[in-house]
Amino acid sequence: MKHIYTFLFSSRLSGILLLLFAIAMATATFIENDYSTETAKALVYNAQWFEILLLLLVINFIGNITKYKLFSLAKLPVFLFHIAFIIIILGAGITRYRGYEALITIQEGESNNRMISIDTYLQVIAQQPSWNKQHISSPILMSELGLNSIDEHIDIDTTSIDVKLKKYIPRAAYKLTDSVHGHTYLHIVVAADKERKDFYIKKGTRETIFGTTIAFDTATRQKNEVFITQKEANWHASFPEITDYFSMLQNRASSYPKDSLVPLQFRALSQLNDTPFVFNEVVENQHLDVISLPKDNTKKNPECAVVLTVTSGSSSKEITLFGGPGYMNPFRTLYINGMHLKLRYGAKPIQLPFQIFLKDFVLERYPGSDSPSAFYSHLEIEDTHQLYDYTIFMNNVLNHHGFRFFQSAYTPDEKGTILSVNHDYWGTLVTYIGYAVLALGMLTSLCWQTSYFSLLLKKSH
């Protein structure tokens, strides 16, 4: 025990730990540059071995304070350095386990109190006629270099569900290839959050996409769903409500009647649950696969996919979920062991305890250029029947009840703002205290009576 104590609180171990810390930070920087921020977090910043390294540093610093009796006034600068690093690491720990980041999008003239998380989660909703259970995993980080894992166990009454990762696909995209033994798919294009999203529904199955259930030539028909089937060699559709559409092929607007099988208009834009849908085409004899696209540095946060194995009782099925940091795609459905499962991989919704109203969004450009020079968000916060007016722009942060709002970006139509949100009051406060103590230690090291500069000053006299 004495040898362990001596080594644990030795200056040699301090040097080794600080060297390892520096190497880890440098390695994480290269990983983030060559791959992604999520990969750097998965392998370094949020890795368990890195947390152990920081814990050993804290233990070593505390031991050195006692071992070298740094409580004395003569050794105050060295004491402050040790205490500062301990406080900073403590603040990082609070941020790691208590804080979170999110994004909120608000259109001009509208209010919103729903954010989406930056962290990625596996969300599962299990349903039967008599009950409904929701499960949200801990934050999930995926690495393009491997060593990934998802292993969720969900207990429901007398049964259970196990979800395990089979494959992780970065920069994921669908790919269709001709195959004699292929299937027939309905290709649907959805404009979600100003981005194109492709969905393929296999013949004989149904999918719920952004709140709209679409059944593609299924054996049975359910209430309140879009039902598509083949009739006299043509594809027909029945909609649960009167649905307007605009045909890009015919350049005309019309509408589908309610609950009537009528010819389906391909490449026509329809609004279903306030979401733009385009029934693009039906493809036959195709094999649908998910591939990883080459790295494209112009795309900041490409969507990825996970292939999961879902097991319940003696049944086991596979499902592919698109998502990743910042993506909140619709749930995909799966029927297994008498249960309907809804699964989603990506961001989760977070409710703010107050409403934010965007009164005006201002975008300024450089003279004679389309390049933006600055943008401002004039906001009104409604909190406990009180109104607060704020203006957010670069380097002007909004602090309200432990939430910090930063001007991050704006919507493609330039009529809405995108704010990044940080909820980490105590972690930020403790870390800033650590920085203040570190600055004080640096200052006292220059002017303290035992410092090198003080000795030089005495010799000069």
Disulfide bonds with the S-S distance in Angstrom:
none
